[in-house]
Amino acid sequence: MRPYFLLAFGLGVPTFTLSQTAAHRAPAHAGAAQNKSIVPDVIYFDAVIYTGSGLAEDKPQVVQAMAIGGGKVLAVGTTEEITRLAGPHTKLRDLASANTGHCIFPGFNDAHTHLGGAGQTKLNVDLTGVQSLAEMLASVKKFADAAPAGHWLTGGNWDHTLWANKVLPTRQDLDKVTGDHPAFLDRIDGHIAIANSTALKAAGITGQTKAPEGGAIDLDARGELTGILRESAQDLVSRVIPPPTHEERRRGDELAIADALAHGVTSVQDFSEWDDFLVFEEMEKEGKLDIRISEWLPFRLPLDELKRMRAHQDQSDPMLHTGMLKGFMDGSLGSRTATLKAPYADEPGNSGLPQFTQDELNKLAVERAKAGFQMGFHAIGDRGTAMALDAFAQAGVSHTARNRVEHAQVVDPADIPRFKELGVIASMQPNHLLTDMNWAEERLGPQRAAYSYAWKAFLDAGVPLAFGTDYPVEPITPFRGLYAAVTRMNETGTKSYYPQNKLTRGQALYAYTQGSAYAEFAEQRKGKLAPGYDADFIVLDRDLYRVPAAEILQTKVMGTFVAGLEAYPQPKSGQ
C-alpha cells in the first residue's frame, strides 16, 4: 500500500472505501518519503477522518491521521505515517482517547445565507417556529412591553403555514399588542411582511397607494389595508425604519456567525447589506472573523457602483471578498409570489409576481456579464427559472462564468437540460422541503409537484449542485438538509415526497462541500481534507455514513476548525 503524503512528493493518493476500514489501520510503508522542511503545527491521529475524496461516488476515502500547518492540510494517512512528521513543537491530538466514536469531516460550505438578516432577527422580535397567531402575538407583546416608547418592532420569521388555520395575520391583530410602537415583521421567506397601523401611517401607505412594480399591497373586501405587503411593496415601509446602529449590527452579525460555526459551517456565500460586509471587514482586521465569507452584491445596482464594491476588497482574500451578483426573478411558494408558467392550483387567478420583464433582465445580464461578474438569480417558480436561463443565454457567457439559479424549486423538466447546456449551477436548499412538503402539492398540483425539489434529476442531467440553507429562512444546521436530501421525508419519518429524487449520502455531502466550493470558484482549496487544501474541518459525534438516516438529524458538532484553528466551541485566541 502506498502511503498518504503531500501531493508535492509526487506520490499517488489511494482511495479508501468503507469496505477497507481494516486496511487503513495498516502500518506505514517502510520506504515512505518525508519532506524534512515541513513541520506540522498540529497532528490529529487515531481518528476516523473522511477526507472528502470519493464522496460523489459513495467511495469515501477514510484515513487515521492528518497533519496541519500554516492553516493548510499538509498530509493525511495512517497514524504511524503522519506522526513521523512531528517536530519538537508540533501538537499531537489523540482523538481515539479524547473523542471515542467521533469522526472528522470537511467543514460545510453553506452556499446561500443571509447573516445580516439572521443577526437582526436574533436581536429583535424572533418569531421562528411559532405555532399559532396567539403565540405570535404573545411574543410581539412581550418585546413591545420591554421596548422604549416608539421603538420600531422589527424581525419576524413567522410562518402561517405552521398554524392550524393557515390564515395570514392582519394589522388589526398586531395593533392589539403593539401599543404606540410601529411594527414591521417579515414572513420567514422574506417575501411578504405584516405591518401594523402605526407603521403603515409612518410610511404614508393608504388603501389608495399604488404598489411598486413587482409588489402588491393587500386589501380586504372593504378595500382597507390588511397590513400584508408583498415583495417590492415591503420597501415602502423598510425605507422609513431607522437602521441599526453599528454596534447593534455588529452584535447581530457576531451572533449569526457563532450560530453557523456551532453547526459545522466553515464557509458561507452570503447576501447581506453592504454595512454588514463592512462589519465583517472590521472583524477580519481585528483578527476576529472566524468564518470564510463570499459576499454577494445586489444585481440591480448601477454597474459603476458594483465595480467599486468589487474593488473594495482583495478578491484573493481567503477569508472575505465579494462574489456573485444576486438578482430576484420572483418570490416564494409559501407566500404564493413565486412566478409560475400556469396559475397556482390552490389560487387559480394567481401566477405569482415576476420581478423583471424579460427584456429588462436580459439587458442588465448582458451588461454585467461583459463586466466579468458571476450572476445568481433567485428563482422559485418554473417561469422564474426559465426567465433566468433565457437571460444567461442572452448574455452569451461561457461555462467558465458559473452562473447560478438559486433555489430552483419548481423547474419545467424541459428546462433542466438547459442548465447543463449553459453551464448553470443549481444552488438548492434541501431543508426547504421539510417545511414546504406540508403544502407544496396543494400549491402546485401533483403534475408540477412531481418535478419540484428535483435534486436527483439535476444530477442525472449532469448539472452541478451546490447546497445551502437560506439561513435564517431555515436553521443554519446542514444536518436537516442532509436528512432531507437522502430521505425526502418529514422529520418524524411519517410522510414522503416524491422519493425518486432522493440522493445518496455521498452525493449530498459532496453538494454541501465540494459542490458549494465549485459554485464560488474555490474547489481547488475548499471542500476536501487533502494536501494543500484549507484546514477547515469539523468533529462530529457520529459517522454520517454509518448511522441510520433518521439519526442524522441528531448530529452534534463537537468542534469546528477554520484554517486549522478552533473556532467552536473555543475562539481562536484560546488556541
N, C-alpha and C positions, 0 to 999 in steps of 0.2 A: 504493500500500500504506500502510495506517495504521500509525504507529509503536507499539511496545510501551512504554507508560509507566504510571505509577501509576494505579490504578483511581480514585483520588481526583480525577484530572483529568477524569473523565467520558468518556474515550476508550475505544473498543472494543479488545478484545484478540483479534486474529485467531488462527486455528489453523493451524499448520504441520504438514503431514504429511511422511513420509519422501520422498514424491514431489516435495516442494517444497524440497529441501535447497539447490538453487541460489538460490532466491528469498530465503532468509534471509541471504544474503550481500549483498543489495542495499543501496545507501547509504540513509541516513536521509532521511525526507521533509523537505523544506526548511522546512516550517512546523511542525515538531514542537514541541509545548508543553513547557515545563520549569518546574518549581517551584523557584525560586531559594532557597527557605528550607530545602530538603532537601539535605544534603550527605552523600554516602555515606562510610562508613568504609573500604570496600574495593570494588573493581570487578574482577570476573573477565571477561576478554574473549578473543576469538578462540578460543572453545571450542565444543564440541557439548554443549548443555545441554538436557536433557529436563525440561520444567517440571512434568510430571505431568498437564497438561491433555490431554484426549483419549485417555488411556490405555485406559479401558474400551472405547472404540470402535475401538481399534487405529489411531487417527489422532493419534499423539503430537505435541504442539507442541514444536518444536525452535528454540532461539534461540542467538545467539552470545555474549551478554553478560548479566551480572547485577550489579546494584548492591545492596549490603547496608549497612544502618545500624541501630544500636540493636538488633542481634540479629534484625532482620526483613529480608525481601526488600523493597527499595524499588521496583525496576523491573527489567524484563527486555526484551531487544530486540536490535538489531544492535549491533555493536561501536561504530560511529560514533554511534549514538543514545545509548548508555549512557555512553560515556566523556565525553560532553559534560557529564555531571552531576558530574564530579570537581571537588573543591575542592582547596585548597592542601595539605591533609593527607590526602587520600584515597590509599590504597594501590592501586596498579594491578598486577594479576597477569595476565600474558600466558600463558594455558595452551597456546597454539599453540607457543610456543618452549620452554616448560618441560615440557610433557607431551604430546608428539605422539601422537595416536591415543587419548588419554584422553577419557572422557565424564563428565559430571556428571548425577546423578540425585537425586531427593529421597531423604532418608535413609529407611531401612527402619524400620518400627514393628512390633516383634515383639509380637503380640497374646497370647502365652502363654509366660511364662518362670518359672523358679524360681532367681533369682540366689543366694539364700542357700544352697540345696542344692548348686548348682553350685560355689560357693566352698568349701564344706566338703568336697566330693568332691576338689577340687584339692589341699586341704591334707592329706587323709588317704589312704586306700587307693583309688586310682583304677583301676578295672578296665574302663574304657571300651574296647571293641573286642577284649578278649582272646578268642583263637580256640579255647581248649580249657580243660578243667578243670586240666590240668597247668600251663598258662600262668597261670591264675588263682591257683593255689596258690603258684607261684613268686613272683608279685608280692606276695601276702599275706605269705609268709615273709620276703621282703626288708624289708618295712615292719616286721614284728614283730621282727626281729633288731635293728633300729635304734631301736625304741621303748623308753622307760623301762619298768621292770618293772611289770606290772599295768596298763599303759596300754590303754584301750579302743581296739580297731581298728574304725574306722567308715569310712563312704564306700560304695564299691561301684560300681554301674553295670555289673555283669556281665550278660551276655545269653546264656543257654544255647542259644538257638535258632541262634547262630552256630557252635556246636560240632558236630562230626561226629555224635555220638550223641544230642545234644539232651536229655540227661538232667540233671535238677536236681542241684546239689551237695548234700552232706549235712553234718551236724555232724561226723561222723567224718572226713570229708575235711578240714575245717578244723582239727580237733583235731590232725592230724598236723603242722601247720606253725605253729600259733599259740602254743604253749608255755603260759605262765601268763596270757596276755592274753585277756580276754573279747573276742569278735569279733561284730559285727553288721553285715552288708553287704547293702545294698539291691540288688535286681534293677534293671535300667536304667529300668523303668517306675515304680518306687517302690511297686508294689502287692503285691509279696512280698519277703521278705528271708530270708537264711540266718544263723542264729545258731550259734555253737559251744557245746559243753557248758558251758563256764565262764559264758558269757553267759546261757544258759538257767537255770543254777543261781542266778545273781545275781538273775534276775527271778522266781525261785520257780516256774518252769514245769516241770511233770512230765507224764507221759503221761495223768494224770487231770485235768489242768487244763481247764476249760471255756473255750472261746473266747468272746470278747465278741460281741455281735450284729454281724453283718456281717463277721465274720472267721472264720478257720479255722486250726487247728494240725495240721499233717500228722503222721501216724503211719505207721510201716511195717507190714509184715504181722504182726509180732510185737507190735504195739501200742506200740512205742517211738518216741520223738521222732526225726524226721528232721532237725530244725533249721529246716525251712521254716515260716515264719509268713506268713499271707495277710491282706491288708487290715488291719482294725482290730486283729487279733491282734498286729501289729507293735508296737502301743503298749505291750504288756506288757513289752517289753524297752526300747524307746526311752525310757520314762519313768524308768528307773534309770541311764541313761547320763549322766555328768556333762556339762552343757552346755559349749560352747566359751567360753573367756574372751572378754571384749570385744575384746581385741587380736587374738585368733585369728579372731573373727567378722569384724572389720573387714578384716583381711588377705584373707580369703576373698572378701568382697564386692568388694573392690578388684580382685581377680584376675578375677572373673566380669564385672564392668563393663568392664574392659580388654579381655577377650575379645570382648564384644559390640561395642565400638567398633571393634576391629580388623577386624570383619566387616561394617561398614557399618550397624550398628544404632544409631539415634539416640534411639529411644524404646522402652520396654518396658512391658508390662502384666504385672505380676509378682505371684507368690504365694509369699512367703517368710514367715518368722516375724516377729512384731512387733519383736523385738530387732534384726532386720535393718533394719526400717523406721527404727528409732532410729539405727542406724548411718548410713543414707542421709541422715537429717535432720542428723546431726552433720557429715557430709561437705558437705552443702549450706551449712551455716552457716560452714564453713571455706573456702567457695568452691572445693571440690574435687569436687563432683558434676558429672560431665561427660556424664551421660545423663539423659534425662527418664524418670521413673518414676511410673506409676499403680499403687499397691499395693493388692491385693485383701485382703479381710478374711474370716475363716472364717465361713461361713454358719451353722454350728451354735452359735456363741457366743450368750450371752444378749443380748437386744435392747438393754438399757441399756448393756452393755459395748460393743456395736457403735456405738452413738450417741456414746459417749465417745471412741472411737477415731476416728470420723469427724470429730469436733470438734477433735481434737488438732492437725490441720494445716489451714491455709487451703486450701479446695478450689479456689481460683483460682490457686494457686501453679503456674506453668507447668513447674517442674522436678520437683516432688514433691508428691503428695497421695494420699489413699486413694481407691479406686474401688469396684468392684462387690464383692458377696459371692460367695465361691466355695464351692459345695457339691459333693458327690460322690454320684452315683447308683450307680456301680459301679466296677469295677477296669479290667483291660486284657485284650485278646485274647491277648497273649503269655503271660500267667500264667493264662489261662482263668478270670478272675474278672469279666470284663465280663458284664453280665446280658442274656440273650437271651430272646426270646419262645419259642424252641424250643431244645432242647439242642445242644451243640456237636457238629459232625459227627464229630469225632475223639475225643469223650468223651461218649457218649450219655446217661450218667447225670448230666451236669452242665450247668446253665443259667446258671452264674455266681453272684455274690454281691451282691444288691442291698443298698444301704447304708441304705435307708429303707423303711418301709411308706408306701403312698400317702397314707394319712390323716395320718401324722406330717408328711410332706413338705408336703402342702397347707396344714396349719395354720401351719407355720413360714413358708411362702412368702407367705401372706396377711398375716401379721403384719409381715413385713419389707417387703412392697410398700407397705403403709399408711404405713410409716415413711420411704418415699421412697428405698429402696435399689434399685439395679440388681442383678440376680441373674444369675449364670452357673453352670450346672451341668455338671460333668464327666459325660459320658455316652458310653461307647464302644459298648455294645450297643444293639440296637433296642428292647429293653424299657426300658433306662435312658433312652433318648431319649424314648420315649412317656411315661414317668413324669414327666420334666422338663416336657414340653409340657402334660401334664394339670395339673401344679402351676401353671404360668404361666396357664393358662386359669382355674383356680380363683381365682387371685389377682385376676383381673379387671382387670389393668392395661392401659393403652393402649399404642399403638405407641411412644409417647414414652419408655417405660421402657427400651427397647433391651435387653431380657433376651437371654441368650445360652445356647447349648448349646456347651460346649467339647468339641472332638474330633468328635462326630457321625460316627464312622467307619462304623457299620453302622446304617442307618436304613430302616425299612419304607417302601417307596415311598408308601404311603397316608398317611404322616406328614409327608412333605416339604411338601405344600400347607399344613399346619398352621403351619409356620414363618412362611409369608407371612401367613396369617390373623391370627396372634398378634403379628406384628412382631418375631419372634425372629431373632437373628443366628446364623449358622453359623460359629463360630470354629474353624478347622480348621488342621491342620499337614500339608501335603502331603509333607514329608520322611518322615513315618511310613511312607508307602507303600514307600519304598526298603528299609526294614527288614522290614516286615510282608509284602510280596508273596511272600517266600520260603515262607511257611507259612499265610497268611491263608485261602486257599481250602481248605486242609485243615481249618482250624478251623470254617469257615462252610459249606462245601459250595458248589457252583457257583451255585445259585439266589440265595443271600444274598450271595455274593461279588460278583455282578454289580451289586448296588446298594450296594457299600461304597466308601468314599472318593469319594463321588459329587459332586465339586465342580461339574461342569457341570450336573448335574440340579438342584442348588440354584439356580444362576444362572438356568437356564431357567424355574424356578418363581418368579423374582423375589425370591429370598431373598438378603439381603446376606451377603457373605463377608468374613471377617477372617482373615488368615493369620499364623502364628507358627511356632515350632519346638518348643515344650515343653522347651527347654533346662533341664537337661542330659540329658533323656531322649534327645534328638538334639543334634548340634552346633548352635551358635548361628548358623552361617552361613546366610543366607537363600538362597544360590545353589543349594543342594541342593533346597530346597523349590520354587524356580522351575523347576529342571530337571524335577523330578518332576511338577509341575503341567502342564507343556507337553508332556511326552513319555509319562508313565505307564510308563516303562521303568526297569530297574535301571541302576546306574551304569556298567556295562560295555556297555549297549545291546543285551543279548542276550535279554532277557525283557520282555514287555509284560504289562500288567494292565488288562484291560477298557478299551481306548483310547477308547471312546465318551464317557468323562468327562474327556478332556483339555481344557485351557483354552488360549486364545491367550496370547501373551506380555503383551499389554496387560491382559487380564483378571487374570492372575497378579500383575503388578506393581501393579495397582490394589488388589487384595485385601491386598497386603503394605504398602501405604502409605495410601491414602485409605480403603480398607475398614476397616483396623485403626484409623485415626483416628476414623472414624464410630462404631466399637464402643466408644470411650471418650469420645464426645461432643466430639471435638476436630477435626472435619472443617473447621471454619472457620479453623483456624490451623496445621494439620499436613497433611502428605501431598502438598503441591504447592510448587513454587517460583514463587509468584505474589505480586504486591504485597500486603503486609500479613500474609503468612504467615511463620511461624518460618523462619529461615535455617538449616535443618537439611538438609545435603546431603552427598553422597559423590562422590569422584572415583574412577572405575574405570578399569582398564587396557584395557577393551574395551567395545564397544557391544552391550548386551544385546539390542537389536533386530536386529542385523545378523549376529552370529556364529552359526555352526551350533549347534543346541541342545546338542550334547554339550560344546561349549566353555564353556557357562555354568558348568559345574562347576569350571572352572579360573580363574574370575574372581578377580582380586586387587583389594583395596581399597588405593588409593594415599593416600587421605586421607578422614577423617571429620570433619565440621564440625557443631557444635551451637551454635545462636544465633550463627552466623557465625564462631565461634572454632574453631580446630583442636584437636580432642580426640584424634585419632590421625593420624599417629604421634607428634605432639608435644603435650604438655599445654597447656592454655590459658595458663599462665604464660609459655610460650615465645613467645607472640604478640608 
